[in-house]
Amino acid sequence: KTGGRIESILMSLPLKVRWVYDYQPKVGSKEAELYEIYLKPRDWAREV
């Protein structure tokens, strides 16, 4: 554990890698749907 802020670390990645701080996808877009499904905390083990 380095104590580094994740956003700061990601911002220092090479130019070919893109990271936008506090990014929010457009409402109703496919990307927003992915955020809704995969980035919300879930208890995947109990859902099986």
C-alpha positions as CSV (number, residue, x, y, z in Angstrom):
1,K,0.0,0.0,0.0
2,T,1.7,3.2,-1.2
3,G,-0.9,5.6,-0.1
4,G,-1.1,7.1,-3.6
5,R,-4.3,8.4,-5.0
6,I,-5.6,6.2,-7.7
7,E,-6.6,9.1,-9.9
8,S,-3.2,10.6,-9.7
9,I,-1.5,7.3,-10.6
10,L,-3.8,6.8,-13.6
11,M,-3.2,10.4,-14.8
12,S,0.5,9.6,-15.0
13,L,0.0,6.7,-17.5
14,P,1.4,7.0,-21.1
15,L,-0.5,9.1,-23.7
16,K,-1.9,6.0,-25.4
17,V,-3.8,5.2,-22.2
18,R,-6.7,7.5,-21.5
19,W,-8.1,8.4,-18.1
20,V,-10.6,11.1,-17.5
21,Y,-11.0,12.2,-13.9
22,D,-14.5,11.6,-12.5
23,Y,-15.8,10.5,-15.9
24,Q,-19.6,10.0,-16.3
25,P,-20.9,8.3,-19.5
26,K,-23.8,9.8,-21.3
27,V,-27.2,8.7,-19.9
28,G,-28.7,5.9,-21.9
29,S,-25.5,5.0,-23.8
30,K,-24.1,1.5,-24.0
31,E,-21.2,2.6,-21.9
32,A,-23.6,3.9,-19.2
33,E,-25.3,0.4,-19.3
34,L,-21.9,-1.2,-18.7
35,Y,-21.2,1.1,-15.8
36,E,-24.6,0.2,-14.3
37,I,-24.0,-3.5,-14.6
38,Y,-20.4,-4.0,-13.7
39,L,-19.3,-1.0,-11.6
40,K,-21.9,-1.2,-8.9
41,P,-20.8,-3.3,-5.9
42,R,-22.5,-6.7,-6.0
43,D,-22.2,-10.0,-4.1
44,W,-21.5,-12.1,-7.2
45,A,-21.0,-15.3,-5.2
46,R,-24.4,-15.1,-3.6
47,E,-26.1,-14.5,-7.0
48,V,-25.0,-17.8,-8.5
